[in-house]
């Protein structure tokens, strides 16, 4: 049975698949996707990309009610990857987690960030003025930096834009809505795991979502 709303699927990994499991999962994907996975030089990148495609495949099963959905991802130059039809999706990974959001009711973006020690001031060229002011007044600027960064990335990824467009993004004080180039976006924090910040963004309000963890 198919399901409506935004489907959020995530998975955690802390090591490589053994050869048998790797080959089994890779065989579920189109040749082009397998080639893209193998381009990664580090095992973490290969694992994250493979799991992202498995989450997308399982998300399509839920949305479409199909046991073996066709994973035909369309890649445009510098554009957001898309699927044929009216399903929008977005995938993110950081640290040990990979997360995927799918929607049949508007555009969707998702971003996860592992909180870590960084010199956040070095990102000043990318941080909009209002966020920069808030960070400089914050009692815990590092945590707040990753909150802002996760929201920013979710919206930009949902729209298909890069960081150079950040100056056009304005987040509301409640961090639950934003405007980007004249369009309103709605955001929600996804409490995925301690030590991480994760946000969902959609260009339509009040769309219900479900969250499910999968193990591979």
Helices and strands as residue ranges (DSSP letters): E 6-12, H 19-26, H 31-38, H 43-64, E 73-74, E 82-83, E 88-94, E 97-103, E 108-114, G 120-123, H 129-137, H 141-159, G 163-168, E 169-171, E 177-180, E 183-189, E 196-202, E 209-213
